[in-house]
Amino acid sequence: MRNENEIIQAIANGDEKALAILYNLYSEKIYNTALSYSKVPEDAEEITQDVFFKIFKNISKFKQESSLNTWVYRITINTSLNYLKKKKRFSLFNNSSNKSQVINFQHPGVLLEKKEKAAILYQAIDCLSKNQKTAFILSYIEELPRQEVADIMETSLKAVESLLQRAKRNIRSELEKIYPNHRKSKK
């Protein structure tokens, strides 16, 4: 199998080898994106499994109006957000919380010497609205081109740029709450 269309068709026909190829191409991206949302490795693993199940189940419905990459990211984001919604409802019902996991969260793509700062940044990212968070994660953490972010989010490039500006402003505001004297000391 050489191209996306062959892989898609083979998976739609039940070819497990094609699914394994797709898994090798996308599992790390899916896991990292899910981890950026969940902050819990076990949850990211579960989300990753759910995403591949959804891909396998729905690939025959994929109309190829967007790239496979865009479609996979869209499924990953929606699955992550739905998973977190269910988890939040469950934790409210059980009166439990995963705040300690969020504070100690360390993304595997972050260099060891930057892990403390990254944990604080992720804490600030969690304060963003759903759309700002998605635009920020896809643009700055997954390092996708802005147009692809717009395609994944099914919005315009201008809207993504606006979301990113607001996200950066909101993150800056959250970080200033954590480090109130940092900006003053730089002047």
Secondary structure, DSSP 8 states (H G I E B T S, - for coil): --SHHHHHHHHHTT-HHHHHHHHHHHHHHHHHHHHHHH--HHHHHHHHHHHHHHHHHHGGG---SS-HHHHHHHHHHHHHHHHHHHHHHHHHHHT---HHHHHT---TTS-GGGHHHHHHHHHHHTTS-HHHHHHHIIIIIS---HHHHHHHHTS-HHHHHHHHHHHHHHHHHHHHHHSTTHHHHH-
